[in-house]
Amino acid sequence: MAGDPTATVLLVGTRKGLWIGISDQARIDWSWAGPHFSMEEVYSCLLDVRAETPRLLVGSSSSWLGPQVWRSDDLGASWQETPNGALRFPSDVDATVARVWQLVSGTEPDVVHAGTEPGAIFTSRDRGETFSLERALWDHPHREHWQPGFGGQAFHTILPHPSDPDSLLAALSAGGVYRTADGGGSWAPANQGIKAEFFPGERNYPEFGQCVHKIARHPSAPDRLFLQNHGGVYRSDDGGDSWVDIAPGLPAEFGFPIAVSPDDPDTVYVFPLSGAEGRFPVGAKAALWCSRDAGASWEPLGDGLPESFYVGVLRDALCTDSWPQHGIYLGARNGAVHASADGGASWREIVRDLPDVVVVRAYAV
């Protein structure tokens, strides 16, 4: 995309449609458009800014028509469907896509990856107009043993390597972390050190089967990964070969989202929840927790966040933008979106009373 950025675009996907927020670099005043697809659940969205004309992609799911990837080249003024309807499995596969949980830009131009339920990855090489199944991952012998998480079985994390188009890391609930180093020709699990607390006895650290909730990394340090598990927060310094527990210092090990600061690969953000049962913050006080030393220590960032907060933040409802003083955004299950324009030091509610927020994505354009 040509020229310096002048605006901030915030995409908010909910259980009933997509909202698009527009602001400037200050990120104080916002204008909102929506809902788009008011009767569809929006699980994923992406503004691909690599071309002269940014392309907006939205993964939605209709109770009547099923899933769809919509695309817009005018920031939502008009929309087009993917050809032949939703993403589809090949005719020899006895499966149907239920939801599109993830949309991410690939390493190469025009490449977009989609993660779905049931657990599969599809790849587009034409900016999201058509998609094909990553067949070696679908045919992996582990797949028949993967289980659905509470929200369904899905590839919710896809992390293309920033400089190697043949390298891709992905994660699903519940199945764990998988990697390819040969452009999808083969895939291997990468879960050493990640606990599966619901497995009995010595199987607490299995080869695969973990209920990973989200993974993040900084493009300048692609071998350093941060992972929020069903129970536990982990770091890998070797691209996923092994993982170490960095949860000590947090008020709880359970949570869904995790994000890395765009400024510093050692700075990571999580939103701990009291546990799998309550799924709201400890003491019902909203706080984003931050580590500035790769998980060695943690501090809460909550000035301006609600004091009484009995809802959670889902795995894709936390993100950052790319301004020099980066912003942080979190969407809650009560339909509010909170934003910080100063790296988490202070917070403001920028929109409220939306449906249940599922995904939030921010861009400087």
C-alpha positions in Angstrom: 0.0 0.0 0.0 1.5 3.3 -1.1 2.0 6.4 1.2 2.2 6.9 4.9 -0.8 5.8 7.1 -3.2 8.5 8.1 -6.1 6.5 9.6 -6.8 3.7 12.1 -9.2 1.0 11.0 -10.7 -1.3 13.6 -12.7 -4.4 12.6 -15.0 -5.9 15.2 -16.6 -9.2 14.4 -19.5 -10.3 16.6 -22.1 -13.0 17.0 -24.4 -10.9 14.8 -22.4 -9.0 12.3 -19.3 -6.9 11.6 -18.7 -3.3 12.7 -15.9 -1.1 11.2 -14.5 1.7 13.3 -12.4 4.6 11.8 -10.2 7.0 13.7 -7.0 9.0 13.1 -3.6 8.4 14.7 -4.7 9.9 18.0 -7.4 7.1 18.3 -9.6 9.2 20.6 -12.7 9.9 18.4 -14.2 7.0 16.4 -16.9 6.7 13.7 -18.6 3.4 13.3 -20.4 1.6 10.4 -22.4 -1.5 10.8 -23.6 -4.0 11.2 -22.5 -5.7 8.0 -24.0 -9.3 7.8 -26.3 -8.6 10.8 -27.7 -12.2 10.8 -24.3 -13.9 10.5 -21.7 -14.8 13.1 -18.3 -13.2 12.2 -15.4 -15.3 13.5 -12.5 -13.8 11.5 -11.6 -10.7 9.5 -8.5 -9.4 7.8 -7.6 -6.1 6.1 -4.9 -7.1 3.6 -2.9 -3.9 3.1 -0.1 -5.3 0.9 -1.6 -4.1 -2.4 -2.4 -0.6 -3.6 -6.0 -1.2 -2.8 -6.5 -2.8 0.6 -8.8 -5.9 0.6 -11.1 -6.6 3.5 -11.9 -10.3 4.0 -14.5 -11.5 6.5 -15.2 -15.1 7.6 -18.9 -15.4 8.5 -21.4 -18.1 9.2 -25.1 -18.1 8.5 -27.5 -20.4 10.2 -29.3 -20.9 6.8 -26.5 -20.6 4.2 -23.5 -21.8 6.1 -20.0 -20.3 6.1 -18.7 -17.7 3.6 -15.6 -15.6 3.0 -16.8 -12.2 1.9 -14.4 -9.7 0.3 -14.5 -5.9 -0.2 -12.1 -3.6 -1.9 -13.9 -0.4 -0.7 -13.8 -0.9 3.0 -17.3 -2.4 3.3 -19.2 -0.2 0.9 -19.8 -3.3 -1.3 -19.2 -7.0 -0.9 -18.5 -10.1 -3.1 -18.8 -13.7 -2.2 -16.1 -16.4 -2.7 -17.0 -18.3 -5.9 -19.3 -21.3 -5.5 -20.4 -20.2 -2.0 -18.4 -21.1 1.1 -15.0 -22.8 1.4 -15.5 -26.4 0.4 -13.7 -29.7 1.0 -12.9 -31.7 -2.1 -15.6 -34.1 -3.3 -13.7 -37.1 -1.9 -13.7 -35.7 1.6 -16.7 -36.5 3.8 -16.8 -33.2 5.7 -18.4 -29.8 5.6 -17.0 -26.5 6.7 -19.0 -25.1 9.6 -17.0 -21.9 10.5 -14.0 -19.9 9.2 -12.2 -19.2 12.5 -9.1 -17.5 11.1 -8.0 -15.4 8.1 -4.3 -14.3 7.9 -2.0 -12.9 5.2 0.6 -15.4 3.9 4.3 -14.7 3.5 4.0 -14.3 -0.3 1.9 -11.6 -2.1 -1.7 -12.5 -2.7 -1.5 -15.6 -0.3 -4.2 -15.8 2.4 -4.7 -18.7 4.8 -8.0 -19.7 6.4 -8.4 -21.9 9.4 -11.8 -23.7 9.8 -14.0 -25.9 11.8 -13.7 -28.9 11.5 -9.9 -28.6 11.9 -8.5 -27.8 8.5 -6.5 -25.1 6.8 -7.3 -23.7 3.3 -4.9 -21.5 1.2 -5.8 -18.9 -1.3 -3.3 -17.6 -3.9 -5.6 -14.9 -5.4 -6.3 -12.6 -2.4 -9.1 -14.7 -1.0 -11.2 -15.3 -4.1 -10.6 -19.1 -4.2 -9.3 -21.5 -1.6 -7.8 -25.0 -1.7 -7.4 -27.5 1.2 -4.0 -28.2 2.8 -4.5 -31.9 2.1 -1.4 -33.2 4.0 -2.6 -31.7 7.2 -6.2 -33.0 6.7 -4.8 -36.5 6.0 -2.5 -36.4 9.0 -2.9 -39.6 11.1 -3.5 -37.6 14.3 -6.6 -35.9 12.9 -9.0 -38.7 13.8 -7.9 -38.3 17.4 -8.4 -34.5 17.6 -11.3 -33.5 19.8 -13.5 -30.4 19.7 -13.0 -27.7 22.3 -15.9 -26.0 24.1 -16.3 -23.8 21.0 -15.8 -26.6 18.5 -12.8 -28.1 16.8 -11.0 -25.5 14.8 -7.6 -24.2 13.6 -7.8 -20.8 15.3 -4.1 -19.9 14.9 -2.1 -19.7 11.7 1.4 -18.1 11.8 3.2 -17.9 8.5 7.0 -17.4 8.9 7.7 -13.8 8.0 10.6 -14.7 5.6 10.2 -18.3 4.7 7.0 -19.1 2.7 7.5 -22.8 3.2 7.2 -22.5 7.0 3.9 -22.3 8.7 2.9 -22.9 12.3 -0.7 -23.6 13.3 -2.7 -24.6 16.4 -6.2 -26.0 17.1 -8.5 -26.9 20.0 -8.1 -29.6 20.9 -5.2 -31.0 19.1 -2.2 -28.8 19.8 0.5 -27.2 17.7 1.6 -28.4 14.2 4.3 -27.1 11.8 5.3 -27.5 8.2 8.7 -26.7 6.8 8.0 -27.8 3.3 5.1 -25.7 2.1 2.5 -28.0 3.5 3.9 -31.2 2.1 4.2 -32.6 5.6 3.2 -31.6 9.1 4.5 -32.6 12.6 3.3 -31.8 16.1 5.2 -29.3 18.2 3.9 -29.7 21.8 6.9 -30.6 23.9 6.4 -29.1 27.4 2.8 -28.1 26.9 0.5 -29.7 29.5 -2.9 -31.3 28.8 -4.3 -31.2 32.3 -7.4 -33.1 31.3 -5.3 -36.2 30.3 -4.7 -38.8 33.0 -1.4 -39.6 34.7 1.8 -39.7 32.6 -0.2 -38.5 29.6 -0.3 -35.0 31.0 2.3 -34.1 28.4 1.2 -36.0 25.3 2.7 -35.7 21.8 -0.5 -34.0 20.7 -4.1 -33.4 22.0 -3.5 -30.2 24.0 -6.2 -27.5 24.1 -4.2 -24.6 22.9 -6.1 -21.4 22.9 -3.9 -18.9 21.0 -0.2 -18.4 19.9 1.5 -15.1 19.0 4.9 -13.9 17.8 6.8 -10.9 16.6 8.0 -10.8 13.0 11.5 -9.7 14.0 11.9 -12.8 16.3 10.0 -15.6 14.5 11.5 -18.4 16.6 10.1 -16.8 19.8 6.5 -17.9 20.4 4.1 -17.2 23.2 1.1 -19.5 23.8 -2.0 -19.3 26.0 -3.1 -22.8 26.8 -6.3 -24.1 28.4 -4.2 -24.1 31.6 -0.8 -22.4 31.4 1.1 -19.7 29.5 4.2 -20.8 27.6 7.1 -19.5 25.6 9.2 -21.2 23.0 12.6 -19.8 21.9 13.3 -22.4 19.2 10.3 -22.1 16.9 8.1 -24.6 18.8 10.7 -27.4 19.3 10.1 -27.0 23.1 8.0 -24.9 25.4 8.6 -23.5 29.0 6.0 -22.4 31.5 5.9 -18.6 32.1 2.6 -18.4 34.0 4.1 -17.8 37.5 3.2 -14.2 38.5 -0.2 -14.2 36.8 -3.4 -14.3 38.8 -4.6 -17.3 36.8 -3.3 -19.7 34.2 -6.5 -19.9 32.2 -7.3 -17.5 29.4 -7.9 -17.2 25.7 -6.1 -14.4 23.9 -2.3 -13.6 23.8 -0.6 -10.8 21.8 2.9 -9.5 21.3 3.8 -5.8 21.3 4.6 -4.6 17.7 7.5 -2.6 19.3 9.3 -5.4 21.3 9.4 -9.2 20.9 9.9 -9.5 24.7 6.6 -7.7 25.5 3.6 -9.9 25.6 -0.1 -9.4 26.7 -2.6 -11.8 28.2 -6.1 -11.5 29.7 -6.3 -14.1 32.6 -9.6 -15.5 33.6 -10.5 -17.2 36.9 -10.9 -20.6 35.3 -12.7 -22.8 32.9 -15.9 -22.6 35.0 -16.4 -18.9 35.6 -14.5 -17.5 32.7 -14.3 -13.9 34.0 -11.3 -12.2 35.6 -10.1 -13.0 39.1 -12.1 -10.8 41.4 -14.2 -9.7 38.5 -11.8 -6.8 37.8 -10.8 -6.3 34.2 -7.0 -6.2 33.7 -4.7 -6.9 30.8 -1.5 -8.4 32.1 1.8 -7.5 30.5 5.3 -9.0 30.6 8.2 -6.9 29.3 10.8 -9.6 29.9 9.4 -12.5 27.8 7.4 -13.9 30.7 9.9 -13.6 33.6 7.6 -11.1 35.4 4.1 -9.7 35.0 2.2 -6.5 35.8 -1.5 -5.5 35.4 -2.5 -2.8 33.0 -6.1 -1.8 33.9 -6.4 2.0 34.4 -9.8 2.8 32.9 -11.0 -0.8 32.5 -14.2 -1.8 34.3 -14.0 -2.5 38.0 -16.9 -5.0 37.7 -16.4 -7.3 34.8 -18.2 -10.7 34.7 -17.5 -11.5 31.1 -14.5 -12.9 29.2 -12.3 -11.9 26.2 -12.2 -14.5 23.5 -9.1 -15.7 21.7 -9.2 -13.3 18.8 -10.7 -10.3 20.6 -7.3 -8.9 21.7 -5.0 -7.1 19.2 -2.5 -4.3 18.7 -2.0 -1.7 15.9 1.2 -0.6 14.3 1.4 3.1 15.1 4.8 4.3 16.6 3.0 4.5 20.0 1.1 1.3 19.6 -2.5 0.9 20.6 -4.1 -2.1 22.2 -7.8 -3.2 21.7 -9.9 -5.8 23.6 -13.4 -6.8 22.9 -15.6 -8.3 25.6 -18.5 -10.7 25.6 -20.8 -7.9 26.8 -20.4 -6.1 23.5 -18.0 -3.4 24.6 -14.6 -2.7 23.0 -11.9 -1.0 25.1 -8.9 0.7 23.6 -5.6 2.1 24.8 -3.6 4.5 22.6 -0.6 4.4 24.9 0.5 0.8 25.1 -1.9 -0.2 27.8 -1.1 2.6 30.3 -4.7 4.0 30.1 -8.0 2.7 28.6 -11.2 4.0 27.2 -14.4 2.3 26.1 -14.8 3.2 22.4 -18.0 1.3 21.6 -20.6 -0.5 23.6 -23.8 -2.6 23.4 -22.7 -4.6 20.4 -23.4 -8.3 20.3 -20.9 -10.8 21.8 -17.5 -9.7 20.4 -15.6 -12.6 18.8 -12.7 -10.9 16.9 -11.0 -7.5 16.9 -8.4 -6.5 14.3 -6.6 -3.0 14.1 -4.7 -1.4 11.2 -2.9 1.8 10.5 -3.7 2.6 6.9 
